[in-house]
Amino acid sequence: MNARVRRALLFMFAGLYSTWIGSSRARADESVDVPQARDATFSWDEGHNALYASFSFRDAIDSETQAKLTRGLPTEILLTALVYTADSDNPVSTTFQTCRITWHVWEEMYRVEITRANQPKGTKHWTPSLSGVLRRCAEANNLLVADSGQVSPGKSLYLRATVRVNPVSEELLSKLQRWVSRPSPTTTAAPGSALFSTFTGLFMQRIGDAERTVTFATFRSTPK
């Protein structure tokens, strides 16, 4: 092999290597979602005993996930969040919402099974359209996030949340099941409770345990 051919091959392999490195970095960048601030509405119930939040995370359901849903593939969407007051870096409460979606051929409808912090027994819904699925599974409406023992009325607060599409960690799913089924009037938890550190330590990790993971924070707001 003469020197000219060797140089040509060297440049070709160098180009291929650079392309591979660039694409690998691009894929790595795509897998790390930078937390984004977004709006959320916080509100107390009439007696200022329970605090609820409403917000959207539709951007977590990307085109690939939506394509899988239209093809009838079973999909699970898991939202976990920590509640912070504006004057502290330590979380004061926790919340979550899970949504399991399955397409039923004979009915030609999606069945949506939702479990939330204020609905630990879960609810089932039927919807014929993808928009109906996103309305129920890519939004949190009146989700219980804390009580008056965890957050004082008049406090400014915000959420830090993680959305996982099709979590694959059996440990995470089993921990969540134990969290939901434990005897408690609600499924929120505050510092000092036995499961608070479990929730914060496991559910907020970025360990590549899902097909897609998105993290975000809400803007600070004082509930009314």
Protein Blocks (a to p, Z undefined) as FASTA:
>chain_A
ZZklmmmmmmmmmmmmmmmmmmmmmmmmmmpccdddddddddddfkomaccddddfkkmm
cfklmmmmmnopacddddddddddfkbcbdfbdcdddddddddfklopacdddddfklmn
opadddfbfklmmmmmmccehiafbdfklpcghiacdddddddehiabfklmmmmmmmmm
pgcfbfcdcehiaklmmmmmmmmpcehpafbdcdddddddddZZ
